[in-house]
Amino acid sequence: MRKPVILVLLMIIVATVTLGKALGEFRDVSRSEGNILSTGEFDVRISKDNSRFYDDLRVFKIESLKPGDTKEISFFIKNYGDVPIGNVSLFIFVKDIEDELSPAEKPYDLTPEKGELSSCIIVEKITVNSKDVLDSPTRLSDLVGKEIRLFTEGLKSKETLEVKMTMKLARDAGNECMTDSAEVMMKIVATQ
């Protein structure tokens, strides 16, 4: 008989405390809705002349090189997003093409199905904002697939880098690369 009495008393106490709290305290509720998280845009683009920037652009076309010819190309890289870029790297890929086998080339070309031009082109210098980033002159074919760090100082939104490359057809380039061409793909990789 004691248990039912204790249980009834306990229920009365809980009901009294709950009713007392409901009737005896002020309450107010505030809400926060529509909160949003978003990321900034991370976007790097290139330009020939620092006026219009693109994701995909042919930067140069050099024709009719002769042994010893030196050519300089330049292009611009811009942080087009609103997130700072920490590093900018360049990767070069080359497809050597044997356009035609001229009579003067035929006796000297040991690989008539494959062009040799990239092994005869020397990249003498790569500068970024006038700072040389290439350790020493290097054959274009030796740069294929290697990371060339262009910038590691943090590129803020809307800031631009000027890149210049000086290339030379080796003075001792022989008939094996005559009438050859090389398609050069440059991949600009930006990381935060």
Secondary structure, 3 states (H helix, E strand, C coil): CHHHHHHHHHHHHHHHHHHHHHHHCCCCCCCCCCCCCCCCCCCEEEECCCCCCECCCCCCCCCCCCCCCEEEEEEEEEECCCCCECEEEEEEEEEEEECCCCCCCCCCCCCCCCCCHHHHEEEEEEEECCEECCCCCEEHHHHECCEEEEECCCECCCCEEEEEEEEEECCCCCHHHCCEEEEEEEEEEEEC
